[in-house]
């Protein structure tokens, strides 16, 4: 009898990833915004979603928002948060 390993659900039915995401950065230090509870890189699906969260976050209000490619975001997450990120697709 063969043992078949199940693929994780995200590999069986991958969600389409956006080509670009919206991040916030401190332009003086290069440090990007992270979640306050677990220090994951804060990644927004687009500017509208990011700006919505900016309205309720004093930290985001002090940073500069910009678009970057998904691959660049992963590199930033690896460098600054050990590869951890939280993806926000809905406005606050």
ZALUMGU-666642 format. One record per residue (C-alpha): residue number from 1; residue in one letter; x, y negated, z. Coordinates in Angstrom, 3 decimals. Each point is the difference from the previous one (the first is absolute). Example, Ala and Ser with C-alpha at 12.3 -4.5 7.8 and 13.67 -1.06 7.14 Angstrom:
<atoms>
ATOM    n  res         u         v         w
ATOM    1    A    12.300     4.500     7.800
ATOM    2    S     1.370    -3.440    -0.660
</atoms>
This chain:
<atoms>
ATOM    n  res         u         v         w
ATOM    1    X     0.000     0.000     0.000
ATOM    2    X     1.385    -3.403    -0.976
ATOM    3    X     0.093    -2.891     2.415
ATOM    4    X    -1.238    -3.162    -1.661
ATOM    5    X     0.760    -3.281     1.623
ATOM    6    X    -2.708    -2.617    -0.218
ATOM    7    X     1.051    -3.394    -1.284
ATOM    8    X    -0.762    -2.934     2.284
ATOM    9    X    -3.222    -1.728    -1.011
ATOM   10    X     1.854    -3.138    -1.127
ATOM   11    X     1.935     2.090    -2.535
ATOM   12    X    -3.084     1.840    -1.250
ATOM   13    X    -2.042    -3.166    -0.490
ATOM   14    X     2.430    -2.896    -0.060
ATOM   15    X    -1.426    -3.476     0.356
ATOM   16    X     1.063    -2.344    -2.764
ATOM   17    X     2.586    -2.357     1.387
ATOM   18    X    -0.043    -3.647    -0.959
ATOM   19    X     2.983    -1.218    -2.001
ATOM   20    X     0.363    -2.973     2.361
ATOM   21    X    -0.708    -0.655     3.666
ATOM   22    X    -0.048    -3.175     2.063
ATOM   23    X     2.466    -0.452     2.881
ATOM   24    X     0.927    -2.735     2.455
ATOM   25    X     3.594    -0.947     0.790
ATOM   26    X     1.930    -2.478     2.075
ATOM   27    X     2.093    -1.652    -2.723
ATOM   28    X     2.703    -1.006     2.488
ATOM   29    X     0.621     3.471     1.415
ATOM   30    X    -1.309     2.335    -2.706
ATOM   31    X    -2.051     1.830     2.643
ATOM   32    X    -3.407     1.117    -1.252
ATOM   33    X    -3.288     0.042     1.909
ATOM   34    X    -0.757     3.151     1.918
ATOM   35    X    -2.947     1.244     2.008
ATOM   36    X     0.126    -1.064     3.621
ATOM   37    X    -0.972     3.350     1.523
ATOM   38    X     2.382     2.387    -1.758
ATOM   39    X     2.367    -2.257    -1.995
ATOM   40    X    -0.889     1.381    -3.440
ATOM   41    X     0.546    -2.213    -3.030
ATOM   42    X    -3.263    -1.878    -0.695
ATOM   43    X    -0.898     0.616    -3.660
ATOM   44    X    -3.031    -1.625    -1.612
ATOM   45    X    -1.714     1.217    -3.160
ATOM   46    X    -0.117    -3.515    -1.441
ATOM   47    X     0.291    -3.671     0.898
ATOM   48    X    -3.693    -0.380     0.839
ATOM   49    X     0.216     2.749     2.619
ATOM   50    X     3.249    -1.433     1.394
ATOM   51    X    -1.432    -3.510     0.231
ATOM   52    X    -3.052     1.375     1.808
ATOM   53    X     2.224     1.516     2.680
ATOM   54    X     2.081    -3.174     0.066
ATOM   55    X    -3.058    -1.914     1.249
ATOM   56    X    -0.007     2.017     3.242
ATOM   57    X     3.742     0.519     0.464
ATOM   58    X     2.264    -2.765     1.309
ATOM   59    X     2.994     2.157    -0.946
ATOM   60    X    -1.064     0.259    -3.678
ATOM   61    X    -0.728    -3.734    -0.041
ATOM   62    X     3.679    -0.647     0.771
ATOM   63    X     1.250     2.204    -2.871
ATOM   64    X     0.041    -0.234    -3.801
ATOM   65    X    -2.126     2.406    -2.027
ATOM   66    X     1.132     1.458    -3.322
ATOM   67    X    -0.646     2.823    -2.440
ATOM   68    X     2.517     2.786    -0.481
ATOM   69    X     0.091     3.338    -1.792
ATOM   70    X    -1.055     3.147     1.872
ATOM   71    X     3.506     1.447    -0.337
ATOM   72    X     1.556    -3.149     1.488
ATOM   73    X    -2.445     0.140     2.914
ATOM   74    X     1.086     3.582     0.722
ATOM   75    X     3.638    -1.113     0.046
ATOM   76    X    -0.868    -2.838     2.412
ATOM   77    X    -1.927     2.419     2.228
ATOM   78    X     2.952     2.410     0.035
ATOM   79    X     2.389    -2.785     0.937
ATOM   80    X    -2.092    -1.863     2.573
ATOM   81    X    -2.430     2.509     1.524
ATOM   82    X     1.511     3.411    -0.574
ATOM   83    X    -2.314     0.584    -2.975
ATOM   84    X    -3.174    -0.716     1.950
ATOM   85    X    -2.667    -2.272    -1.452
ATOM   86    X    -3.700    -0.687     0.404
ATOM   87    X    -2.032    -0.724    -3.122
ATOM   88    X    -2.838    -2.501     0.383
ATOM   89    X    -2.520     0.156    -2.836
ATOM   90    X    -2.821    -1.938     1.632
ATOM   91    X    -0.139    -3.573     1.277
ATOM   92    X    -0.345    -0.621     3.705
</atoms>
